[in-house]
Amino acid sequence: MKNKITTYLDWNVIADFLDGNFTWLEDIIFCNRENISIPFSSEHVDEATNIKLSNDLDTKAEIDRRLNYLSRISSNLYFVNDMIDTGYRIETPASVFQTLNDVPLGIDLNKLFSSFIDYDTLKDGRKKLELDPNILNNIKPEDAIPKIDEIITSKEKIQEHIKNKNLDISFMGILKKALEISEESHSNTSYNDIISKNKTYQLNNLVVMSFSLLDTFGFWSDKKSTYIRGSRFPDSRHAFNAIFMDVLISNDKRFCMKAEAVYKYLNLGPEVCFLKEDKNRIRKLLNTET
C-alpha cells in the first residue's frame, strides 16, 4: 500500500462507471495502477448485490456483472472492518458476498436503523430546536457542528436542563452519552483514548454516530425517501472506511458534506471530493495533469 494513493470510491461512483459515466476518472484509475489503489469493502459488496430484477436469472447476471467489475477496479484489494480485524487483504468481492450470505441476519439493518425515529417526528424536532437547513446547509462543513452547538445550547429551556441536571447537551456531550449507552463495556473510554489507542471498533462507532447525529440535526440531511430506505447506515460505514484512505470520492453531495464535517470535527479522514464539481481537484490529488 505504500507509495500508492489509496482512493475510496462511494458505491454511487462505481455505479456511474458501470453505466458508462465519468469515464475520465475511470481512465485515470485503470491507467495508473502503479500509483492508485481502489480498495473495496463489505459495504460495496452489500450495495452491489442489493438488487432485485424481474426474474432470478437476470438478477444473478446483474449481480455477477457488478461483482466482476468491483473485482477488476479494486484488483481484489479488500478493506476489512469487523470486530476482529481492520486492514487490507486480497479477496474477491464474490468471496466476500458468499461469506456475507453464509451468516444471514434475517433482518434489514438499513430499515431497522431508519425506524428508530420516524422521519416526520425528526423533522418536527429540528423545527422546535430552530435547526434551519437553510442556515446549516449554507455554511462550511467545519463550521457545522459548532453552529449546531450554538443553536441548541442557546435555548432557554435547554439551559435550565443543563443547569438543574448537570447535563452536557453539546454535540460531543450527546455523542459521548450515545457511546456509553451502545458500548457499556467501554463506558469509561474517552474520545482521546479511542484515538490514541487506535481502538477501531469504538472509533467506528464514533464516526458512525457522529455522521448520524449530523443528519439527525439537519445538516445536509437525507430526503424522506432516502431516510426511509435507511441509507444513512451504509453511508456512515463508508465514511468510517474512508478514514483509512487518502482520498474519498462520492457523487452524493449530502454524503460529502456530512463526511467532511465529521472529519473536520474529529480531525480524521481523507480529502473529500464531490465528483460532479471537483474534477480538477481530483486530478491533482491523484497526481494527474489538469
C-alpha positions in Angstrom: 0.0 0.0 0.0 3.0 2.3 0.5 3.7 4.9 -2.2 0.2 4.4 -3.6 -2.7 6.9 -3.3 -5.5 4.9 -1.6 -8.8 6.1 -3.0 -12.1 5.2 -1.6 -15.0 5.3 -4.1 -18.5 5.6 -2.8 -20.7 3.0 -4.4 -22.5 5.6 -6.5 -19.3 6.4 -8.3 -18.8 2.7 -9.2 -22.4 2.5 -10.3 -21.8 5.5 -12.6 -18.8 3.7 -14.1 -21.0 0.7 -14.8 -23.4 3.0 -16.6 -20.6 4.5 -18.7 -20.4 7.8 -16.9 -17.4 9.8 -15.7 -15.1 7.8 -18.0 -12.3 10.4 -17.4 -12.0 9.2 -13.8 -12.3 5.6 -14.7 -9.5 6.0 -17.3 -7.3 7.7 -14.7 -7.8 4.7 -12.3 -7.1 2.0 -14.8 -4.2 3.8 -16.4 -2.4 4.4 -13.1 -2.5 1.1 -11.3 1.1 1.6 -10.1 0.1 4.8 -8.3 -3.5 4.4 -7.3 -5.2 1.7 -5.3 -9.0 1.4 -5.0 -9.9 -0.9 -2.1 -13.4 -2.3 -1.8 -15.4 -3.0 1.4 -18.2 -5.2 2.5 -20.5 -2.1 2.2 -19.6 -2.1 -1.6 -20.5 -5.7 -1.9 -23.7 -5.3 0.0 -24.8 -2.4 -2.2 -23.7 -4.1 -5.4 -25.8 -7.2 -4.6 -28.9 -5.3 -3.1 -30.9 -5.6 -6.3 -34.0 -7.5 -7.5 -34.9 -7.6 -11.1 -37.9 -9.2 -12.9 -36.5 -12.7 -12.6 -33.8 -14.6 -10.7 -31.7 -15.2 -13.8 -31.5 -11.5 -14.6 -30.8 -10.6 -11.0 -27.9 -13.1 -10.8 -26.5 -11.9 -14.1 -26.5 -8.3 -12.9 -25.0 -9.2 -9.5 -22.2 -11.1 -11.3 -21.6 -8.1 -13.6 -21.3 -5.8 -10.6 -19.1 -8.0 -8.5 -16.8 -8.8 -11.5 -16.4 -5.0 -12.2 -15.7 -4.4 -8.5 -13.1 -7.1 -8.6 -11.4 -5.5 -11.7 -11.3 -2.0 -10.4 -10.1 -2.9 -6.9 -7.7 -5.7 -8.1 -9.3 -7.7 -5.2 -7.9 -5.4 -2.6 -10.4 -5.8 0.3 -10.6 -3.4 3.2 -11.7 -5.5 6.1 -13.5 -3.9 9.1 -15.1 -6.1 11.7 -14.8 -6.7 15.5 -11.6 -8.7 14.9 -9.7 -7.1 12.0 -9.3 -3.7 10.4 -7.0 -3.7 7.5 -6.3 -5.0 4.0 -6.2 -8.4 2.4 -6.6 -9.9 -1.0 -10.0 -11.5 -1.5 -12.6 -11.4 -4.3 -15.9 -9.5 -3.9 -17.6 -12.7 -4.9 -16.0 -14.5 -2.0 -17.0 -11.7 0.4 -20.5 -11.9 -0.9 -20.6 -15.6 -0.2 -19.3 -15.0 3.3 -22.0 -12.4 4.0 -24.6 -14.8 2.7 -23.3 -17.7 4.9 -24.5 -15.9 8.1 -27.9 -14.4 7.2 -29.2 -12.0 9.8 -32.8 -12.3 8.9 -33.3 -8.5 9.3 -32.8 -5.5 7.2 -30.3 -3.4 9.2 -30.8 -0.4 7.0 -34.5 -0.2 7.6 -34.1 -1.0 11.2 -31.6 1.9 11.5 -34.1 4.2 9.9 -37.0 3.1 12.1 -35.6 4.3 15.4 -37.1 7.8 14.8 -39.9 8.5 12.4 -38.9 11.0 9.7 -41.7 13.4 10.4 -41.0 13.3 14.1 -37.4 14.0 13.4 -38.2 16.9 11.1 -40.6 18.4 13.8 -37.8 18.1 16.4 -35.4 20.1 14.2 -38.1 22.8 13.8 -38.7 23.1 17.5 -34.9 23.4 18.1 -34.8 26.0 15.3 -32.3 24.0 13.3 -33.0 25.6 10.0 -31.5 23.7 7.0 -31.4 27.0 5.0 -28.8 28.2 7.6 -27.0 24.9 8.2 -26.6 24.0 4.5 -25.0 27.3 3.7 -22.0 27.0 6.0 -18.7 25.3 5.6 -18.5 21.6 6.9 -16.0 22.6 9.6 -18.5 25.1 10.9 -21.5 22.8 11.0 -21.1 21.2 14.5 -20.1 24.4 16.2 -23.1 26.1 14.7 -25.4 23.3 15.8 -24.0 23.5 19.4 -24.5 27.3 19.3 -28.2 26.9 18.3 -29.1 24.1 20.7 -27.4 25.4 23.8 -28.9 28.9 23.3 -32.4 27.7 24.1 -33.6 28.8 27.5 -35.3 25.6 28.4 -32.2 23.6 27.5 -30.1 25.9 29.5 -32.3 25.2 32.5 -31.9 21.5 32.0 -28.1 21.8 31.8 -28.1 23.9 35.0 -30.5 21.7 37.0 -29.4 18.3 35.9 -25.7 18.9 35.1 -26.3 17.7 31.5 -23.9 18.2 28.6 -26.2 18.9 25.6 -23.4 19.7 23.2 -22.7 17.6 20.1 -19.8 15.9 21.9 -21.8 15.5 25.1 -24.6 13.7 23.2 -22.0 11.7 21.3 -20.3 10.5 24.5 -23.6 9.6 26.0 -24.5 7.6 22.9 -21.2 5.8 23.0 -21.7 4.9 26.7 -25.1 3.5 26.0 -24.1 1.5 23.0 -20.8 0.3 24.3 -21.4 -0.4 28.0 -18.1 -2.4 28.3 -16.3 0.7 27.2 -18.3 3.3 29.1 -15.2 4.7 30.7 -13.3 5.1 27.4 -12.8 8.7 26.4 -12.6 10.1 22.9 -8.9 10.7 23.4 -8.3 7.1 24.5 -10.2 5.8 21.4 -8.0 7.9 19.1 -4.6 7.4 20.9 -5.0 3.6 21.3 -6.5 3.2 17.8 -9.4 1.1 19.1 -11.0 0.8 15.7 -14.2 -0.8 16.9 -15.0 2.1 19.1 -13.6 4.5 16.5 -16.1 3.0 14.0 -18.9 3.8 16.5 -17.6 7.3 17.0 -17.6 8.1 13.2 -20.9 6.3 12.5 -22.7 8.1 15.4 -21.2 11.5 14.5 -22.4 11.1 10.9 -25.9 10.0 12.1 -26.2 12.9 14.6 -25.3 15.4 11.9 -28.1 14.0 9.7 -30.5 14.0 12.7 -29.8 17.7 13.4 -30.4 18.5 9.8 -27.0 19.3 8.2 -27.4 18.2 4.6 -29.8 15.6 5.9 -31.3 12.8 3.8 -34.5 13.4 1.9 -37.5 11.4 3.2 -37.4 8.7 0.6 -33.7 8.2 1.3 -34.2 8.2 5.1 -36.9 5.6 4.9 -34.6 3.3 2.9 -32.1 3.5 5.8 -29.3 4.7 3.6 -27.7 6.6 6.5 -26.3 3.4 7.9 -24.2 2.3 4.9 -23.3 5.9 4.2 -21.9 6.3 7.7 -20.0 3.0 7.3 -18.5 4.2 4.1 -17.5 7.4 5.9 -15.7 5.3 8.5 -13.9 3.1 6.0 -12.6 6.1 4.2 -10.7 7.5 7.2 -8.0 5.0 6.4 -7.6 6.3 2.8 -6.1 9.3 1.2 -9.0 10.4 -1.0 -12.8 9.9 -0.8 -14.8 10.4 -3.9 -18.6 10.4 -4.0 -21.3 11.6 -6.3 -23.7 12.4 -3.4 -23.2 15.9 -2.1 -25.2 15.3 1.1 -22.8 12.5 1.9 -19.7 14.5 1.1 -20.7 17.4 3.3 -21.6 15.3 6.3 -18.5 13.2 5.9 -16.2 16.2 5.7 -18.0 17.8 8.7 -17.3 14.7 10.8 -13.7 14.5 9.6 -13.0 18.2 10.4 -14.6 17.9 13.8 -12.7 14.7 14.8 -9.5 15.6 13.0 -9.7 12.4 10.9 -10.1 11.3 7.4 -9.1 11.8 3.8 -9.6 14.6 1.3 -13.3 14.6 0.3 -14.3 15.2 -3.3 -17.7 15.7 -4.9 -17.4 14.0 -8.3 -19.6 16.4 -10.2 -17.8 19.5 -9.1 -14.2 18.6 -8.2 -12.8 17.2 -11.5 -9.6 19.3 -11.4 -9.1 18.8 -7.7 -9.4 15.0 -8.1 -6.9 15.0 -11.0 -4.5 16.9 -8.8 -5.0 14.7 -5.8 -4.5 11.6 -7.9 -1.3 13.2 -9.3 -2.6 13.6 -12.9 -2.5 16.6 -15.1 -5.4 19.0 -15.1 
